[in-house]
Amino acid sequence: MKDLFFLSDICEVKFDAPSPSTFGSGGNLACVAYPKTAEELLKATSILDAEGVEYITLGACSNTLISDDGVDSVVISTQRLKGKTLEGNNLYLLAGERMTVVCRYAAENSLSGIEGLCSIPGSMGGGLAMNCGAFGRELGDVVEYADILVDGKIERIRAKDLNFAYRHSNVKYMGIVVGVGIKLVEGDKKRIGKDMKGYAIARAMSQPKGKSLGSVFKKSGIMSAGYYIDKAGLKGYGIGGAQISNIHANFILNIGGATSADFLRLADYARQEVDKCFGVKLKYEVEYLPDIRNLD
Ligand SMILES: Cc1cc2nc3c(=O)[nH]c(=O)nc-3n(C[C@H](O)[C@H](O)[C@H](O)COP(=O)(O)OP(=O)(O)OC[C@H]3O[C@@H](n4cnc5c(N)ncnc54)[C@H](O)[C@@H]3O)c2cc1C
């Protein structure tokens, strides 16, 4: 890898940083840059572009498995890229803001529309890229526009051009999300708080605690992937330190010392069994670094 110490003049940088994946596996990241502002992000990426250095973006890494061999490319982390602005019913969030924090902030300001997303552990940028959702609601439902760094310039892209679909948007093919504009509706503060509590309880009752990446596979038609994995008799089945949850069959847990290879072997086995039993080909929701879109 090139000498990248010049990045430290622009923003905080860590070399040989441990994997941030919420599954708790994966090798070290060779170089992570943590811009705190849009300006720092612009400067860091333009200098990397000028030097011909490739980079990858990560938010909270709650949907991303990191290879056991680690990642050699530069990672741009949005974890310090934070800021919230409220104007009427419109919220503007920098990409590193956490979904949990944004939902609480909306509730404090009597704004309704994202209560169901209140326990998703990702960032706004990752949420937009994945079009995260829960309880029948998706982030894309409330997005007005996103500011995206495209070819060295920040462009404001309207929601209709982001092509939101189930756990999909075009964001990943466009560039790095800097900020997101969402529009909510006025609501009753108490009611919003009560609904959020209800969603959090429903989630706590249906999903396991512990290290995971949430749902491993996307829904197949109207049926959840967990339904098929459960019916294939795989709840509790494990490989190495990775285990299919007994509570929610679409969750793989790190029950101690799991590697990313354990995760992938177990997920591939579940997929193979579901195909064998039901002829259903599950598609990964989880992503894999360094080759972020190669799980198929
Ligand atoms: C316990 C648990 C529960 C979960 N429950 C849900 C749920 O109910 N619903 C749901 O949809 N998901 C759920 N997830 C998955 C995950 O939290 C979401 O997909 C979340 O939106 C990912 O955000 P992130 O910041 O962690 O993304 P990351 O994992 O960091 O990245 C995901 C993708 O987004 C891209 N990306 C990240 N930031 C940016 C940016 N600023 N600009 C451009 N691209 C970017 C990355 O390159 C990558 O392709 C859960 C995960 C866990 C661990």
PDBQT file of the ligand as one rigid body, heavy atoms in Angstrom, charges set to zero:
ROOT
HETATM    1  C1  LIG A 301     -29.062  -6.582  15.357  1.00  0.00    +0.000 C 
HETATM    2  C2  LIG A 301     -29.308  -6.028  13.977  1.00  0.00    +0.000 A 
HETATM    3  C3  LIG A 301     -30.592  -5.749  13.570  1.00  0.00    +0.000 A 
HETATM    4  C4  LIG A 301     -30.840  -5.257  12.285  1.00  0.00    +0.000 A 
HETATM    5  N1  LIG A 301     -32.129  -4.983  11.920  1.00  0.00    +0.000 NA
HETATM    6  C5  LIG A 301     -32.370  -4.474  10.699  1.00  0.00    +0.000 A 
HETATM    7  C6  LIG A 301     -33.705  -4.157  10.292  1.00  0.00    +0.000 A 
HETATM    8  O1  LIG A 301     -34.661  -4.297  11.042  1.00  0.00    +0.000 OA
HETATM    9  N2  LIG A 301     -33.893  -3.684   9.030  1.00  0.00    +0.000 N 
HETATM   10  C7  LIG A 301     -32.854  -3.485   8.164  1.00  0.00    +0.000 A 
HETATM   11  O2  LIG A 301     -33.091  -3.045   7.036  1.00  0.00    +0.000 OA
HETATM   12  N3  LIG A 301     -31.579  -3.779   8.516  1.00  0.00    +0.000 NA
HETATM   13  C8  LIG A 301     -31.312  -4.258   9.758  1.00  0.00    +0.000 A 
HETATM   14  N4  LIG A 301     -30.035  -4.547  10.122  1.00  0.00    +0.000 N 
HETATM   15  C9  LIG A 301     -28.932  -4.385   9.134  1.00  0.00    +0.000 C 
HETATM   16  C10 LIG A 301     -28.242  -3.004   9.158  1.00  0.00    +0.000 C 
HETATM   17  O3  LIG A 301     -28.335  -2.387  10.437  1.00  0.00    +0.000 OA
HETATM   18  C11 LIG A 301     -28.841  -2.081   8.100  1.00  0.00    +0.000 C 
HETATM   19  O4  LIG A 301     -28.688  -2.618   6.789  1.00  0.00    +0.000 OA
HETATM   20  C12 LIG A 301     -28.200  -0.680   8.145  1.00  0.00    +0.000 C 
HETATM   21  O5  LIG A 301     -28.946   0.194   7.349  1.00  0.00    +0.000 OA
HETATM   22  C13 LIG A 301     -26.752  -0.696   7.636  1.00  0.00    +0.000 C 
HETATM   23  O6  LIG A 301     -26.174   0.544   7.954  1.00  0.00    +0.000 OA
HETATM   24  P1  LIG A 301     -24.620   0.645   8.273  1.00  0.00    +0.000 P 
HETATM   25  O7  LIG A 301     -24.291   2.060   8.494  1.00  0.00    +0.000 OA
HETATM   26  O8  LIG A 301     -24.244  -0.289   9.343  1.00  0.00    +0.000 OA
HETATM   27  O9  LIG A 301     -24.041   0.142   6.871  1.00  0.00    +0.000 OA
HETATM   28  P2  LIG A 301     -22.663  -0.596   6.585  1.00  0.00    +0.000 P 
HETATM   29  O10 LIG A 301     -22.763  -2.031   6.989  1.00  0.00    +0.000 OA
HETATM   30  O11 LIG A 301     -21.539   0.187   7.125  1.00  0.00    +0.000 OA
HETATM   31  O12 LIG A 301     -22.656  -0.523   4.988  1.00  0.00    +0.000 OA
HETATM   32  C14 LIG A 301     -23.685  -1.156   4.249  1.00  0.00    +0.000 C 
HETATM   33  C15 LIG A 301     -23.580  -0.705   2.780  1.00  0.00    +0.000 C 
HETATM   34  O13 LIG A 301     -23.842   0.682   2.710  1.00  0.00    +0.000 OA
HETATM   35  C16 LIG A 301     -22.742   1.362   2.090  1.00  0.00    +0.000 C 
HETATM   36  N5  LIG A 301     -22.610   2.647   2.763  1.00  0.00    +0.000 N 
HETATM   37  C17 LIG A 301     -22.483   2.902   4.082  1.00  0.00    +0.000 A 
HETATM   38  N6  LIG A 301     -22.407   4.226   4.301  1.00  0.00    +0.000 NA
HETATM   39  C18 LIG A 301     -22.460   4.821   3.089  1.00  0.00    +0.000 A 
HETATM   40  C19 LIG A 301     -22.390   6.169   2.638  1.00  0.00    +0.000 A 
HETATM   41  N7  LIG A 301     -22.266   7.205   3.484  1.00  0.00    +0.000 N 
HETATM   42  N8  LIG A 301     -22.470   6.403   1.316  1.00  0.00    +0.000 NA
HETATM   43  C20 LIG A 301     -22.599   5.378   0.408  1.00  0.00    +0.000 A 
HETATM   44  N9  LIG A 301     -22.663   4.088   0.771  1.00  0.00    +0.000 NA
HETATM   45  C21 LIG A 301     -22.591   3.811   2.097  1.00  0.00    +0.000 A 
HETATM   46  C22 LIG A 301     -21.545   0.470   2.323  1.00  0.00    +0.000 C 
HETATM   47  O14 LIG A 301     -20.538   0.699   1.338  1.00  0.00    +0.000 OA
HETATM   48  C23 LIG A 301     -22.186  -0.890   2.176  1.00  0.00    +0.000 C 
HETATM   49  O15 LIG A 301     -22.361  -1.198   0.794  1.00  0.00    +0.000 OA
HETATM   50  C24 LIG A 301     -29.756  -5.041  11.398  1.00  0.00    +0.000 A 
HETATM   51  C25 LIG A 301     -28.446  -5.328  11.819  1.00  0.00    +0.000 A 
HETATM   52  C26 LIG A 301     -28.218  -5.802  13.103  1.00  0.00    +0.000 A 
HETATM   53  C27 LIG A 301     -26.801  -6.082  13.545  1.00  0.00    +0.000 C 
ENDROOT
TORSDOF 0
